[in-house]
């Protein structure tokens, strides 16, 4: 079995070959080419190809769908950056800064329709199934984003609500990548459903790992400054778990997260997280969803050698060294 | 044959029955329900149903696609209103005013994916064809919008460029409505291509009529104040035709359109349009594209009685009294 990195190299080359920069009008397509060639780990299309090949498909068969899923991912980043007023992504200006907001909105819309076109490049007997998965996933991602925005104005977000939001916002897309790859590779309905579950659980574990790194990581490993979530009072796994505890620590946490944004808030909240043992709770949750992901891929019926790269991907995304 | 208005009544009822207001999270779906129930003429879904029935289909068969096309139309309005900073539409607050910009962006994205789901509710043997038409149309609409934005910063827009922009921005959707209706109704590839041409030409004629009304209409008939295009120096049929004339009038027009926005600019530009005979040129262009539309629908092979409601729709949208 090939490793994820071998697939992602193919994806990066295929994106270059799409000829997005030659399409007219340039005011619409240049930002799309810019966004698609920004680098990034290509995890989602890589997972799509890996899943297709695991079930006996040729990676080329799944490449258009893989590109469609990467296009969808980048469309959501483009619109998210407008909504979050983010100036930079992957060390470069975001599209709405380099161009303007209207361009970011319109080019993003275009990317969604281009993604739909790419998803259609499957044989007739798989067309409806692939599009059903893709469209349902798209809507789940928006629902997750809407919940995330709703949570900003609430301070009583239950951990179960947080998990459901993350399943929608992060898990659904990874789930669709694994499932669509499996469908194209020729997997049965049962096996492809197991692969979706793998992707969803992987997504939840990955997001909790991200929450953990934002507080307990180092800027070097995390790739951006530590403490952003605390400074934005973001309802992460840590904060929602901490606030849900019905004790004095939870009250202290509620006061600390209301401090003015800055080092003092970050240090104080982190100290309370430590006192409450939340770093450990986070690691346990990551292990819990990781093992669910691994169980799901094993249930898919893949032979052990074919399971291995999915296990490696899981370990890699949840911080376990290999 | 039924008239367009009979179909649009069915559409309005079907939109009410979609249950958009009950879907969760409400922060995502309430704006969608609000936008979809804002009224409007329901021309596009009405055309879809009318085209399906003309070719022998039952209107119910085409209703999901008709709703998908109306959903797409309203998605573009929602994002256009954000891009244009428009505060009102159809006498009500726009979504980004009633809620906020982020809601308008995210709910708009959701509407596009909901539209894709609706377009899939056709039999397997029509699925690929319908989605190909729909996705190609979507991309044409964005390209038209991008050209329209590019034209804002140019003062040398040729009339042919203007027509191509309008074909993409307004014609493509009406063309797709007529074509998809025909496909669902059972039309041949040749006949459905003729219906697309009908819709595209109708769209161009309709937009030039809109340009004409904005300058030469009355606020009562037009439904909004006269002179908006002149005050925004919008590259309409009138302005691009006038500026393209290589004479003293064109120079006077170039100066007049640069006057401060206000009554003086509107009166001066209108007087030059009059002097250049542009009102008449506009009427001629409308008649030209209308007759192309009518020829196309006749070429589709429909019997004369079935052609009639398409002629009535054309006359109605281009200001001819019936």
Contacts between the chains, C-beta under 8 A, distances in Angstrom:
chain1	res1	chain2	res2	distance
A	24	B	143	7.8
A	25	B	143	6.1
A	25	B	146	4.8
A	25	B	147	5.6
A	25	B	150	6.1
A	27	B	146	5.2
A	27	B	149	6.7
A	27	B	150	5.3
A	28	B	142	6.2
A	28	B	143	6.1
A	28	B	146	3.9
A	79	B	105	5.6
A	79	B	106	7.3
A	79	B	109	6.4
A	82	B	105	6.5
A	83	B	101	7.9
A	83	B	102	4.3
A	83	B	105	6.2
A	83	B	106	7.2
A	101	B	83	7.8
A	102	B	83	4.3
A	102	B	149	6.7
A	103	B	149	8.0
A	105	B	79	5.6
A	105	B	82	6.5
A	105	B	83	6.2
A	105	B	105	6.3
A	106	B	79	7.3
A	106	B	83	7.1
A	106	B	142	5.8
A	106	B	145	5.9
A	106	B	146	6.2
A	106	B	149	7.6
A	108	B	109	7.7
A	109	B	79	6.4
A	109	B	108	7.7
A	109	B	109	7.5
A	109	B	112	6.8
A	109	B	142	5.8
A	110	B	139	6.4
A	110	B	142	4.5
A	112	B	109	6.8
A	112	B	112	5.8
A	112	B	113	7.4
A	113	B	112	7.4
A	113	B	135	5.5
A	113	B	138	4.1
A	113	B	139	5.2
A	113	B	142	7.1
A	114	B	139	7.0
A	116	B	116	6.0
A	116	B	131	7.4
A	116	B	135	5.1
A	116	B	138	7.8
A	117	B	135	4.9
A	117	B	136	7.9
A	117	B	139	7.6
A	120	B	128	6.9
A	120	B	131	6.1
A	120	B	132	7.2
A	120	B	135	7.3
A	124	B	124	7.9
A	124	B	128	6.6
A	127	B	127	6.2
A	127	B	128	6.1
A	128	B	120	6.9
A	128	B	124	6.7
A	128	B	127	6.1
A	131	B	116	7.4
A	131	B	120	6.1
A	131	B	131	7.4
A	132	B	120	7.2
A	135	B	113	5.5
A	135	B	116	5.1
A	135	B	117	4.9
A	135	B	120	7.3
A	136	B	117	7.9
A	138	B	113	4.1
A	138	B	116	7.8
A	139	B	110	6.3
A	139	B	113	5.2
A	139	B	114	7.0
A	139	B	117	7.7
A	142	B	28	6.2
A	142	B	106	5.8
A	142	B	109	5.8
A	142	B	110	4.5
A	142	B	113	7.1
A	143	B	24	7.8
A	143	B	25	6.1
A	143	B	28	6.1
A	145	B	106	6.0
A	146	B	25	4.8
A	146	B	27	5.1
A	146	B	28	3.9
A	146	B	106	6.2
A	147	B	25	5.6
A	149	B	27	6.8
A	149	B	102	6.7
A	149	B	103	8.0
A	149	B	106	7.7
A	150	B	25	6.1
A	150	B	27	5.4
